[in-house]
Amino acid sequence: MAALWALSATLAAAQSYDNRAKEILNDEFKQVDDYLAHLGLTEQRILLSEAYVEKPIDEASRRQALRGLADLFAARLMEVSGDDAQFDAYRSRVQKLIQKYPAANAPSLQVMLLQADYQRAEAAASEWIADPSKSDAKQTAASILKVITPRLTVAAKQLRSDITQGFEEVDRMPSGPTAEARERELRALEGVAGRAAYFAAWANYYRAVIEGNPQSAAIPEAMKLFQGLLGIEGENYNAVDPLQLGLIVEWRARALIGLGLCEAFLGRMDASRRVFEILRQSDASPQIMDQADYWFVRGLLNAKRYDEALTESQRLVSHFQGDGSEGKISLCALIAQVGFHPLAGTSPQQMRQLGLVGIVGLAKLGRIGAAIQLLDEHQIDVSGDPGFYLLWLEGQRQFAAAEKSKEERDYKEAKVLLIKAVANPPTGDAGALAECQYVLGWCCYRLKQFAEASGAFRQAIAGLKLSNPQKGVESAWLAFVSLQSLAKTDPRYAAAAIDVLEDLKRDFPDHSYAKKADLLIARLQQSRGSLRDSIDQLAKIPASDPNYLTAQYDLCVMLRQQIDQTTDEGQKIGYAKRLLAASDVLNRSLDEKSSQSDRARALRTLLMAVELSARSLLPADVGDSGIRRAAALATQLPTSDGSVADYHHRALLLAQQRKQPEQILEHADWILANAPDSAFATSALVVRALDIDRRLQETATPEIRTEAFEIYRQLVQKLGSSPQTLREKKNARVAASKFAEYAELIGRRAEAATVISSLAAAFPDDRTYLQQAGRAAFEAGMVEIALEHWRKLLLGLDRGSSEWFEAKSYQLACLAETDPEGARKVLAQFKLLYPAGGPPPWRDKIKIVEQELASSR
């Protein structure tokens, strides 16, 4: 406290006129400044220096003090750069100082004062890049960059030189508070120098883009600055270790982005791709990595490489699905904006195509409102065959207009577009197709076309269950409402309405609609009689009635429902016999003129009878004859018909029940070949997996191992291999382990390493998984991943155990490849503790690493 009181008194004295000898003033200033520097009080040092330069001192001392004051102001400006009010206040003080003492205008201050100008230039340049028609923004950016770019570049180089000289001075100074304070100043100045290089690099890049000159000297200058910031020497990016660049720091990651843009501007696309690949492999934040594709495409556009930009955008957007990240949305907005605001001299057709890719991307990412707004703004023509997404968006836009006008004509126009879209479904985007079907259902509903509305809503449910569960339950409810409207005048629709409600109960059991379902089902059954009454009513329809065969099918469906609702075994058998009789009617009615729908319905009733036979509700010979008849009928239908897949699944279950291995495999293979995306495929893969395990126990040939690898690969895809899935599902865990085992056996080490790493992530405390993951990753050449596994193991294993020595040997082997200097340090520490090198075989492996490190010096 006494020292601080004395310091306050000294500062007060320093601010009044002082006629003491300049030597005394200089010594006092240095003493107080060193003390403040030791305490880290930058603002107090600024006040002290501002007062000192007003003293009657010699010009050499004043210039030195002004230079130090400039560095202090620069450091302070950098500290408050995120606070506009504080930044402006300090900038005002700096400008007054420079006006009075021009010698204070040091490079460090120039950089900080130019920061605001650079940010204005960058904003104007980005605005023009997005919309080339904004010539004012281009002019603003060009005029600012023309002034600040050379100044930033010179300042960056001067600061680097000053810092180098400063550290040389520190090296010559005796150890103590003075040297430490000076080193801290230089460290702070390094931040200003880094900022100067960063702004100078980006300013050079944007200047070249604004000028549109690939030969501009500004690009090599920008590249040199970016590489200097990152510590990259030359252009051999393949030798760059992504984890050594420190990209977890945002400005370093953005410097790497700038380097990639420069390479693209020069037309060196392979180098640009490699730079962005480094970014994706680094420890940069997820937000930065999410922007990698955006910046890569932006680099292509800035370089006017529109062919590559279009091809890359199409490739990226083709993989979009579901909710979009900010990076993906920004990419779509960029290419749409550029595509619909093309530069003079570009191909209108090509640029329009680029813009459409952006609109489609927004639609695939669920940004429907933004995509429709672009359709409106640019009056996109969707005539001809523009594809699913544009037809869907235009149909949605037309439906929104119809909702306002309530005109039948407008709903019909929307319906035509949506039907065309549904007829041209997208690949692998069930959510978008379901959204389109949902809007189509509303169109039909508004037109009071309830049968079509119900069909569209029911088709939408499966996709919406995954992408938008709330809308999925709404779609199910609207399907029911549509059928209920029809059932008021035609009781035949009541059964379909009941089916929808039963599905709703199963798919959305916790929703309020599901809680109403039982009451509604009861009322529907009551409106057409009870289920038993309905069965009796259908049974009374004579063979002469045109709807007789349809009634027989409905009778089978209702009898099957009644069996599940009945507890009395005798009654169940009676209903099963009636179902068998109705099924026989349907199957006997088939002839060469029967439609595919007739054959499919007959096949389904046969399978109902086969199932009931397996449950002992019908004789065993009914199952035998039924499955034979079903097999013959299935050959008369296309493999795409769902009833055929039902047959093979039912036959597979029956063969398993009867322990018929050949038949089991036959039906499993059919399902895998013809219905790989069906709900039955997983069961078929399990069958194949069990069989291949058995065969491998008998004969482990390379061909069988490869076959096993492929089967388990498919099974892992079906069951999932994310850490959460592996934790929650035992079957997925077993499949993943088997897949990794077979992948290792046939030399597919990278794939084995990936899956075992997922197992290790799912069970981080499982030592065995970590060891397997570490070995597999190392053998696959995934050294960085392997190193992480072995590091975790070293932390948890007992020091000195055999497992610990194994982990240490792998850690050293990994470091030898990724960080030889680090490996030498770790090895030296290890040998101090274990001069003998540990037990075999790890001692020998560590010895090999030691020899490799020695020979590579």
DAVENKA-V696889 format. One line per field, one symbol per residue. burial: b if it has 24 or more other C-alpha atoms within 12 Angstrom, else e. A space follows every 10 residues. Layout:
burial: ???
This chain:
burial: eeeeeebeeb beebeeeeee eeeebbebbb ebbbbbbeee ebbbbbbbbb bbbbbebeee bbeebbbbbb bbbbbbbbee beeeeebeeb bebbeebbee eebbbbbbbb bbbbbbbbbe bbebbbbbbb bbeeeebbeb bbbbbbebbb bbbbbbbbbb ebbeebbeeb eeeeeeebeb bbbbbbbbbb bbbbbbbbbb bbbbbbbbbb bbebeeebbb bbbbbbbbbb bbeebebeeb bbbbbbbbee bbbbbbbbbb bbbbbbbebe bbbbbbbbbb bbbbeeebbb bbbbbbbbbb bbbbbbebbb ebbbebbbeb bbebbebbbb bbbbbbbbbb bbbeeeeeeb bbbbbbbbbb bbbbbbbbeb bbebbeeeeb ebeeeebbbb bbbbbbbbbb ebeeeeeeeb bbbbbbbbbb bbeebbeebb bbbbbbbbbb bbbbbbbebb bbbbbbbbbb bbbbbebbbe bbbbbbbbbb bbbbbbbeee bbbbbbbbbb bbbbbebbee eebbeebeeb beebbebbee bbebbeebbe eeeeeeeebb bbbbbbbbbb bbbeeeeeee ebbebbbbbb bbbbbbbeee eeeeebebbb bbbbbbbbbb bbbbeebbee ebbbebbebb bebbebbebe bbbbbbbbbb bbbbbeeeee eebbbbbbbb bbebbbebeb bbbbbbbbbb bbbeeeeeee eeebbbbbbb bbbbbbebbb bbbebbeeee bbbbbbbbbb bbbbbbebbb bbbbbbbbbb bbeeeebebb bbbbbbbbbe bbbbbbbbbb bbbbeebeee eebbbbbbbb bbbbbbbbbb eebbebbeeb eeeeeebbee ebbebbbebb eebeeee
